[in-house]
Amino acid sequence: MTSRCSGAQSYLLRAVVPGPWQEDVADAEECAGRCGLLMDCWAFHYNVSSHGCQLLPWTQHSPHSRLRHSGRCDLFQKKDYIRTCIMNNGVGYQDTMATTVGGLSCQAWSHKFPNDHQYMPTLRNGLEENFCRNPDGDPGGPWCHTTDPAVRFQSCGIKSCLPRVSGAMARNTAAR
């Protein structure tokens, strides 16, 4: 596989099937705008010298991807996909937590045993390995099917990125 980026300053993600390069992109902001419009764009490479943009459906935490140094490319990853905490209900959470709040190991999304389920992992939906995810938008945040046959699924208890406002603090703010 040939690369449009080489060197040892910035980072480049390598994976099984890289996306095509889009040439004549004005700058990294334009590339970010293109990526931001797509649900399956989690990161992008921007080639400083050729003004090329490569949209990626994975991050450095995705299976079968490797982080490599590059002198001509910069790697940008959407914050939702590399945070260790959740925003809102955690639908965009993509970190590698694989244990529930009760300490149970998560079952791989590709396995239907010991707990059967309807979710099928694809390269683009984020159901990787056995990582905690929120594919159904559960208000409780990311969860997983467990490896315990007696506990079908359980929340992963991932903390919010936003600080909690206490009741007293909320009243004081409302009184202003």
C-alpha positions as CSV (number, residue, x, y, z in Angstrom):
1,M,0.0,0.0,0.0
2,T,1.5,3.4,-0.9
3,S,1.2,6.4,1.3
4,R,1.0,10.1,0.5
5,C,2.5,10.9,3.9
6,S,6.0,10.0,5.2
7,G,8.5,11.2,7.7
8,A,8.5,11.3,11.5
9,Q,6.8,14.4,12.9
10,S,3.0,13.9,12.9
11,Y,0.8,10.8,13.0
12,L,-0.7,8.6,10.4
13,L,-3.3,5.9,10.9
14,R,-2.9,2.6,9.0
15,A,-5.7,0.2,8.7
16,V,-6.9,-2.6,6.5
17,V,-8.8,-0.5,3.9
18,P,-7.8,3.1,3.7
19,G,-10.2,5.6,2.2
20,P,-9.5,7.6,-1.0
21,W,-7.6,10.9,-0.9
22,Q,-9.5,14.1,-1.8
23,E,-7.2,16.6,-3.4
24,D,-7.4,20.4,-3.6
25,V,-8.7,20.9,0.0
26,A,-7.9,24.5,1.1
27,D,-6.9,23.6,4.6
28,A,-7.5,21.2,7.6
29,E,-10.6,23.2,8.5
30,E,-12.2,22.4,5.2
31,C,-11.3,18.7,5.7
32,A,-12.8,18.8,9.2
33,G,-16.0,20.3,7.7
34,R,-16.2,17.4,5.2
35,C,-15.7,14.9,8.0
36,G,-18.1,16.6,10.3
37,L,-21.0,16.1,7.9
38,L,-20.6,12.3,7.8
39,M,-21.8,10.0,10.6
40,D,-19.1,7.4,9.6
41,C,-16.2,9.8,9.6
42,W,-14.3,9.5,12.9
43,A,-11.0,11.0,11.9
44,F,-9.1,12.3,8.9
45,H,-5.5,12.8,7.6
46,Y,-4.6,16.2,6.2
47,N,-1.5,16.3,3.9
48,V,0.1,19.7,4.4
49,S,2.1,19.7,1.2
50,S,-0.5,18.4,-1.3
51,H,-3.6,19.8,0.5
52,G,-5.0,16.3,0.5
53,C,-7.7,15.0,2.8
54,Q,-8.4,11.3,3.7
55,L,-11.6,10.7,5.6
56,L,-11.4,7.7,8.0
57,P,-14.1,5.5,9.5
58,W,-11.8,4.5,12.5
59,T,-9.6,6.0,15.2
60,Q,-6.3,4.9,16.7
61,H,-8.3,2.7,19.1
62,S,-10.1,0.8,16.3
63,P,-9.1,-2.8,15.7
64,H,-6.6,-3.4,12.9
65,S,-5.4,0.2,12.9
66,R,-1.9,1.3,13.8
67,L,-0.6,4.8,14.7
68,R,2.5,5.7,12.7
69,H,4.7,8.8,12.6
70,S,4.5,11.0,9.5
71,G,6.3,14.2,8.5
72,R,3.8,15.5,6.0
73,C,0.4,14.4,7.4
74,D,-1.5,15.5,10.4
75,L,-4.1,13.2,12.0
76,F,-7.3,14.7,13.4
77,Q,-9.7,12.6,15.4
78,K,-13.2,13.7,16.5
79,K,-13.2,14.2,20.3
80,D,-16.3,12.0,20.8
81,Y,-14.4,9.0,19.5
82,I,-11.3,9.3,21.7
83,R,-12.7,10.7,25.0
84,T,-12.6,8.5,28.1
85,C,-15.8,10.1,29.4
86,I,-19.2,10.6,27.8
87,M,-21.0,13.6,26.4
88,N,-24.8,13.5,26.7
89,N,-25.9,9.8,26.6
90,G,-22.6,8.5,25.2
91,V,-23.8,7.5,21.7
92,G,-20.5,8.7,20.3
93,Y,-18.3,7.1,23.0
94,Q,-15.5,5.1,21.4
95,D,-13.0,4.4,24.1
96,T,-11.9,0.9,25.1
97,M,-13.6,0.3,28.4
98,A,-14.8,-3.3,28.4
99,T,-16.0,-3.9,32.0
100,T,-19.5,-3.1,33.5
101,V,-20.2,-1.0,36.5
102,G,-20.6,-4.4,38.4
103,G,-17.2,-5.6,37.3
104,L,-18.4,-8.0,34.7
105,S,-16.4,-8.5,31.5
106,C,-18.2,-7.4,28.3
107,Q,-19.1,-10.0,25.6
108,A,-17.7,-9.3,22.2
109,W,-20.3,-7.6,19.9
110,S,-19.6,-10.3,17.3
111,H,-20.5,-13.1,19.7
112,K,-24.0,-14.3,20.3
113,F,-23.1,-16.4,23.3
114,P,-23.6,-16.5,26.2
115,N,-26.1,-13.6,25.6
116,D,-27.9,-13.4,22.3
117,H,-28.5,-9.9,20.8
118,Q,-29.5,-8.1,17.7
119,Y,-26.3,-5.9,17.1
120,M,-23.9,-6.8,14.4
121,P,-20.5,-5.0,14.3
122,T,-19.5,-3.3,11.0
123,L,-16.4,-1.3,10.2
124,R,-18.5,1.9,10.5
125,N,-20.9,1.4,13.5
126,G,-18.3,1.4,16.3
127,L,-19.3,-2.0,17.8
128,E,-15.7,-3.1,18.1
129,E,-14.3,-5.9,20.1
130,N,-16.1,-6.1,23.5
131,F,-16.0,-2.3,24.2
132,C,-18.8,-0.5,26.0
133,R,-21.1,1.3,23.5
134,N,-24.5,2.8,23.3
135,P,-26.0,1.6,20.0
136,D,-29.6,2.2,21.0
137,G,-29.2,5.7,22.6
138,D,-29.9,4.4,26.2
139,P,-30.2,7.4,28.5
140,G,-28.0,5.5,31.0
141,G,-25.0,5.7,28.7
142,P,-22.8,3.0,27.3
143,W,-23.4,-0.6,28.2
144,C,-22.5,-4.0,27.0
145,H,-23.7,-7.6,26.9
146,T,-21.8,-9.5,29.6
147,T,-20.0,-12.8,29.6
148,D,-22.2,-13.9,32.5
149,P,-25.2,-15.9,31.3
150,A,-27.2,-14.7,34.3
151,V,-26.7,-11.0,33.5
152,R,-27.7,-10.3,29.8
153,F,-26.4,-6.7,29.8
154,Q,-25.3,-4.0,32.2
155,S,-24.3,-0.3,32.2
156,C,-20.6,0.4,32.1
157,G,-20.9,3.4,34.5
158,I,-18.8,5.7,32.4
159,K,-18.6,9.2,33.9
160,S,-19.9,12.3,32.1
161,C,-17.4,14.8,30.7
162,L,-19.5,17.6,32.0
163,P,-19.3,18.4,35.7
164,R,-22.4,17.7,37.8
165,V,-24.2,20.6,39.3
166,S,-25.4,20.0,42.8
167,G,-28.9,20.9,44.0
168,A,-27.7,23.9,46.0
169,M,-25.6,25.1,43.1
170,A,-28.6,24.8,40.8
171,R,-30.8,26.8,43.1
172,N,-28.2,29.6,43.5
173,T,-27.8,29.8,39.7
174,A,-31.6,29.9,39.2
175,A,-32.0,32.7,41.8
176,R,-29.8,35.0,39.8
